[in-house]
Amino acid sequence: MSLEGGLSRRQCLGGALTTGALGLLSLSRAAHAGAQIEEPLIDSVRTALSSAIHNKAPPVPQFPSTETRLAYLRWLGEMSERLKKKIADAPSRIEFLQTVWYEAKRSGLEVSLVLGLVQVESNFRKFAVSSAGARGYMQVMPFWTRVIGDSDPAKLFHMQTNLRFGCVILRHYLDRENGDLYMTLGRYNGSRGKSPYPNAVFANQRLWVFNDRPQEREKDKDRASAAG
């Protein structure tokens, strides 16, 4: 799978926060997880979403070059450090990050956006359940398992299943909203057109943006040359 694709950083961050007060409000969890609203789907959309969910490809990243693979490993190392306070167990943390990266890229989404959404929705709690019944890391509503899954909502507590449902649903809403990320996030939360939830996700997304430092890239190039 290529590192190419997804939304631009400008799209994800544009219009996110207009004041420092909004940032503090968002980071303090002022916007709480809501619930996607069940809407009728035409057969072609239902079939496409179901196919995306049931694709059994394992979450194994593939890279077009050594350089992109090294960039991914630098991202993984830095994100693992940032996530330590949320997921203490190192193997579980790495598995989670690898799966988030894979599922986000698979759906054409920014990984930082998905991580920001997970933080707002569940604060990285695998077994989180909202008052509306949404489940897991990305707080997926159980009706989705009936609409495009196998009608087993318990599977929403499985890490990859939850992340796949969440990313596929988010991509579906983004297409429905013609690329408008603000409205997409509102639809995902069941609060379309209201600002607290999108602003919260945008604020938390900034915590997961990866700035690949030039000096680290040079070090990796030297290591690759020495190994070759």
C-alpha positions as CSV (number, residue, x, y, z in Angstrom):
1,M,0.0,0.0,0.0
2,S,1.4,3.4,-1.0
3,L,1.9,6.3,1.3
4,E,0.2,8.4,-1.3
5,G,-3.4,9.5,-1.2
6,G,-5.8,10.8,1.4
7,L,-6.8,14.3,2.4
8,S,-4.4,17.2,2.4
9,R,-3.2,18.6,5.7
10,R,-4.8,21.9,4.6
11,Q,-8.1,20.2,4.2
12,C,-7.9,18.5,7.6
13,L,-6.7,21.5,9.5
14,G,-8.3,24.4,7.6
15,G,-10.9,26.2,9.7
16,A,-10.3,23.9,12.6
17,L,-9.7,26.4,15.4
18,T,-10.2,30.1,15.4
19,T,-9.2,30.9,18.9
20,G,-7.0,29.4,21.7
21,A,-10.1,29.1,23.8
22,L,-11.7,26.7,21.4
23,G,-8.6,24.6,21.4
24,L,-8.6,24.3,25.2
25,L,-12.3,23.6,25.2
26,S,-11.9,20.8,22.6
27,L,-8.9,19.2,24.4
28,S,-10.8,19.2,27.7
29,R,-13.4,16.8,26.1
30,A,-16.2,19.4,25.8
31,A,-17.5,17.6,22.8
32,H,-18.6,14.1,23.6
33,A,-19.1,11.0,21.4
34,G,-22.4,11.0,19.7
35,A,-23.9,8.5,17.4
36,Q,-24.1,8.0,13.6
37,I,-27.7,8.2,12.4
38,E,-29.0,5.3,10.4
39,E,-29.9,6.4,6.9
40,P,-31.3,4.5,4.0
41,L,-28.6,3.3,1.5
42,I,-29.1,2.5,-2.1
43,D,-28.1,-1.0,-3.1
44,S,-25.0,0.0,-4.9
45,V,-23.7,1.9,-1.9
46,R,-24.6,-0.8,0.5
47,T,-22.8,-3.4,-1.6
48,A,-19.7,-1.2,-1.9
49,L,-19.5,-0.6,1.8
50,S,-20.1,-4.2,2.6
51,S,-17.3,-5.2,0.2
52,A,-15.0,-2.7,1.8
53,I,-15.7,-4.1,5.3
54,H,-15.4,-7.8,4.3
55,N,-12.1,-7.5,2.4
56,K,-9.9,-9.9,4.3
57,A,-6.5,-8.3,3.4
58,P,-4.3,-8.3,6.4
59,P,-3.0,-4.9,7.7
60,V,0.5,-5.3,6.4
61,P,1.9,-2.1,4.9
62,Q,3.6,-2.2,1.6
63,F,6.0,0.5,0.4
64,P,7.2,1.5,-3.1
65,S,10.7,2.3,-1.8
66,T,13.1,1.9,1.1
67,E,12.7,5.7,1.7
68,T,8.9,5.5,2.2
69,R,9.3,2.4,4.5
70,L,11.8,4.3,6.6
71,A,9.5,7.3,6.8
72,Y,6.8,5.0,8.0
73,L,9.1,3.5,10.7
74,R,10.0,7.0,11.9
75,W,6.3,7.8,12.1
76,L,5.6,4.6,14.0
77,G,8.4,5.3,16.5
78,E,7.3,8.8,17.3
79,M,3.6,8.0,17.5
80,S,4.4,5.1,19.8
81,E,6.1,7.6,22.2
82,R,3.1,10.0,22.1
83,L,0.7,7.2,22.7
84,K,2.5,5.7,25.8
85,K,0.2,7.4,28.3
86,K,-2.9,6.0,26.6
87,I,-1.8,2.5,25.7
88,A,1.0,1.4,28.1
89,D,1.7,-2.1,26.7
90,A,4.3,-1.6,23.8
91,P,3.2,-4.6,21.6
92,S,-0.5,-3.5,21.9
93,R,0.4,0.1,21.1
94,I,2.5,-0.8,18.0
95,E,-0.3,-3.2,16.7
96,F,-2.9,-0.4,17.2
97,L,-0.8,2.2,15.4
98,Q,0.0,-0.2,12.5
99,T,-3.6,-1.0,12.1
100,V,-4.8,2.6,12.3
101,W,-2.2,3.5,9.7
102,Y,-3.2,0.7,7.4
103,E,-7.0,1.3,7.7
104,A,-6.7,5.0,7.3
105,K,-4.6,4.8,4.2
106,R,-6.9,2.1,2.8
107,S,-9.8,4.5,3.1
108,G,-7.9,7.5,1.8
109,L,-7.9,9.3,5.1
110,E,-5.2,11.2,7.0
111,V,-3.9,9.0,9.8
112,S,-3.6,12.0,12.1
113,L,-7.3,12.7,11.5
114,V,-8.3,9.2,12.5
115,L,-6.1,9.3,15.6
116,G,-7.7,12.6,16.6
117,L,-11.2,11.2,16.1
118,V,-10.3,8.1,18.2
119,Q,-9.1,10.4,21.0
120,V,-12.3,12.4,21.0
121,E,-14.6,9.4,20.6
122,S,-13.1,6.8,23.0
123,N,-9.8,8.3,24.4
124,F,-8.2,5.1,23.0
125,R,-10.3,2.8,25.0
126,K,-11.0,-0.5,23.2
127,F,-14.1,-1.4,25.1
128,A,-15.7,2.1,25.3
129,V,-19.5,2.2,25.0
130,S,-21.3,5.5,24.7
131,S,-24.8,6.3,26.2
132,A,-26.1,5.9,22.6
133,G,-24.6,2.4,22.4
134,A,-21.7,3.3,20.1
135,R,-18.8,0.9,20.6
136,G,-15.0,0.7,20.6
137,Y,-12.2,2.9,19.5
138,M,-14.1,4.8,16.8
139,Q,-17.5,4.5,18.5
140,V,-19.3,2.7,15.7
141,M,-23.0,2.2,16.1
142,P,-24.2,-1.4,16.2
143,F,-26.7,-0.9,13.4
144,W,-23.8,-0.8,10.9
145,T,-23.1,-4.5,11.5
146,R,-26.6,-5.2,10.4
147,V,-26.5,-2.9,7.4
148,I,-23.1,-3.8,6.0
149,G,-21.7,-6.5,8.3
150,D,-22.7,-9.9,9.6
151,S,-25.1,-8.6,12.3
152,D,-22.7,-9.4,15.1
153,P,-22.2,-6.1,17.1
154,A,-19.8,-7.9,19.5
155,K,-17.2,-7.8,16.8
156,L,-17.0,-4.0,17.1
157,F,-14.8,-4.6,20.1
158,H,-12.2,-6.3,17.9
159,M,-9.5,-3.7,17.1
160,Q,-9.2,-4.1,13.4
161,T,-12.9,-4.6,12.8
162,N,-13.7,-1.5,14.7
163,L,-11.1,0.6,12.9
164,R,-12.1,-0.8,9.5
165,F,-15.8,0.0,10.2
166,G,-14.9,3.5,11.5
167,C,-12.7,4.4,8.5
168,V,-15.0,3.0,5.9
169,I,-18.0,4.9,7.5
170,L,-16.0,8.1,7.7
171,R,-14.9,7.8,4.0
172,H,-18.6,7.1,3.1
173,Y,-19.7,10.3,4.9
174,L,-16.8,12.3,3.3
175,D,-18.0,11.2,-0.2
176,R,-21.6,12.1,0.8
177,E,-20.4,15.6,1.8
178,N,-18.4,16.1,-1.3
179,G,-15.1,16.4,0.6
180,D,-16.4,18.8,3.2
181,L,-14.5,17.5,6.3
182,Y,-16.4,19.8,8.7
183,M,-19.8,18.4,7.7
184,T,-18.4,14.9,7.4
185,L,-17.3,14.9,11.0
186,G,-20.6,16.3,12.2
187,R,-22.4,13.5,10.3
188,Y,-20.1,10.9,11.8
189,N,-21.0,12.2,15.3
190,G,-24.7,12.6,14.6
191,S,-24.4,16.4,15.0
192,R,-24.1,17.5,11.4
193,G,-23.8,21.3,11.1
194,K,-22.8,21.9,14.7
195,S,-19.2,23.0,15.5
196,P,-18.2,21.4,18.9
197,Y,-17.4,17.9,17.5
198,P,-15.5,18.9,14.3
199,N,-13.5,21.5,16.3
200,A,-12.7,18.8,18.9
201,V,-11.4,16.4,16.3
202,F,-9.4,19.1,14.5
203,A,-7.8,20.1,17.8
204,N,-6.9,16.6,18.7
205,Q,-5.7,15.9,15.2
206,R,-2.9,18.4,15.7
207,L,-1.5,16.2,18.5
208,W,-0.9,13.4,16.0
209,V,0.6,15.3,13.0
210,F,4.0,13.9,12.2
211,N,6.7,16.3,11.2
212,D,9.5,14.2,9.6
213,R,12.7,16.0,10.5
214,P,15.3,16.3,7.8
215,Q,18.2,15.2,10.0
216,E,16.4,12.0,10.8
217,R,15.8,11.4,7.1
218,E,19.6,11.9,6.5
219,K,20.5,9.4,9.2
220,D,18.2,6.8,7.7
221,K,19.7,7.4,4.3
222,D,23.2,6.8,5.7
223,R,22.1,3.6,7.5
224,A,20.5,2.3,4.3
225,S,23.6,3.1,2.3
226,A,25.8,1.4,4.9
227,A,23.5,-1.7,4.9
228,G,23.5,-1.8,1.1
